[in-house]
């Protein structure tokens, strides 16, 4: 287990303030946050490339805060290649093994096995400058895991790759993790975090705003910042009234003069509700629906999304619906048009304040 305890550092451009989290063995832990909040600096402190002003790093109970880089039993892969340009691919992968003074036969066996496992056997005699971005990251990852580190540190390892290479490297990273390798991965891309991570730590304003499983972070974010950052547009503050009766668990959530029906077993009180854009439907008239929440509003914007089209409707507050481009055309949706939005009580998640 790797434990980060109360790490702080102040630099001209930003600071990390009392950062603490733990990464269990075999976990794929993603540090997720906007650019410039200190994610990479935190990774470098763990690796030993920078020293914190305060705090400690523990690995399996041993304090490695002041330990030399080569003695930490960690490995790091950066966004851009750090392979030795004058060495062949074979020698690059073999380098950390030679540093550990393994016998030539052991080194050869390990390098060949990694090349086959990571799918670059045909590249062993090549030099780094002749490799594509995806090939370079395959070799970099093999070099990093060659000496079997206790934790693999990844700093935006996919962000500079082309569209074809990204899914291949993601698949390789998942494979490395399923083989038992503990990973800490820094990224600003929440879709990357979802596709890879088993656990996530959200970095906000120089500290860890929330840690948890992927489901906990994306379904139960603890703040508006986290909800917005991970792509949840419909996140509203208000007050939950007690359930109408014990059999239905349907309560009333009041926000900005509106009342939402909410299916929740949470205690009444102040908090937030969130509704995924995918769970909001749009009609051009008030029709028959099983949804408990139906509101008339005015379209204020229509925005192309990564998948589908996001329609923003003012119902007394702005709510986003993610629908298909075909639906936009069929319903003749346009800014200024009156529509009805609907969502089920079960589609609303309530988070107590």
PEKA-V567293 format. One record per helix or strand of 2 or more residues. SS is the DSSP state (H for helix, E for strand). FROM is the first residue (numbers start at 1). TO is the last residue. If there is no record, write none. Layout:
ss & from & to
SS & FROM & TO
SS & FROM & TO
//
This chain:
ss & from & to
E & 2 & 10
E & 15 & 23
E & 28 & 32
H & 39 & 47
E & 54 & 59
E & 62 & 63
H & 69 & 71
E & 74 & 77
H & 89 & 99
H & 104 & 117
H & 121 & 123
H & 128 & 130
H & 133 & 145
E & 151 & 155
H & 163 & 178
E & 183 & 187
H & 190 & 196
E & 199 & 204
E & 207 & 213
H & 214 & 219
H & 224 & 229
E & 234 & 240
E & 250 & 255
E & 258 & 263
E & 269 & 275
H & 277 & 279
E & 281 & 283
E & 293 & 304
E & 309 & 314
E & 318 & 323
H & 325 & 330
E & 338 & 343
H & 345 & 347
E & 348 & 352
//
